[in-house]
């Protein structure tokens, strides 16, 4: 089940280039500056796939086929749609054309690596969510999403997600590098799902606030782009290191709608500052332990967690420190990424960075989780 992260990195870089070319194609067409602000390669389970495909009212699906088949989903916010329509003087008719241009720019990068052509079908407007996440995109409960966010002249945003059909993608990968297997990739996703459920229950128990799992997935990112997994909003939380069967760095970070909301949920209004910091660190400690409990139980062993390091900073600054620590391990990191909402005022982000050298052990854990699930069904 070992996953060659360098092979994943190669495809992640292709996604980066595809996002850049999509933005360049838009800029060429309109004459207005367009930038690709975010690209990421994500492994997500079938139930969570829709969250990556945009929820704006104006969305288009662009199917492609040939050497590689799949679909692109292009979601425009209102400002982006208005700006494009104004620049091209085409009204709403401009939007399907833009969806086609963006998809072509992205897919062209894959086509350059393929022995045959990749053909783009005409865009179709998405009327509802029922047509999203087709079965063809999923193998063993997992799907790849190549996500980009394109901004237009600093006003408006387009979310652009390419979802290759799983079997076609697996064949495409095998022709390029047979080090990637769906079994190994799915192992990461099963770990993420099990850990996320534990995080949700531990947070609810500690705070007394209803906890809702928003999403859980795995991001494959180059080390230097790890900070981009979070925005520059202010976060408070704790960072830990684990030792034992699996070595990892875990960041438990709370994005507060109101300052002090984390400690307030546990201690009431206006807690002593030192007590508040300790409470946040302890909440992070319990959450980190919950994240790792399933891993340790699956192996019938222990995974020790270090003393928490309290942090209060913007999210990118926190993860920049993590990236610096992990640069010695590998060029690319598989990040187990979980988001849990606590009521209306708190969002908890859990980012776990397993040591790439422990990939075999992660596979063993996933196999044990599968076996345990089969016994309880």
Helices and strands as residue ranges (DSSP letters): H 5-30, E 34-45, G 46-52, E 58-66, E 70-76, H 78-88, H 93-111, E 118-120, E 124-125, G 129-131, G 135-137, E 142-152, E 157-164, H 166-176, H 182-207, E 211-222, G 223-229, E 234-244, E 248-256, H 261-267, H 273-299, E 303-305, E 309-314, H 315-326, E 332-342, E 346-354, G 356-358, H 359-376
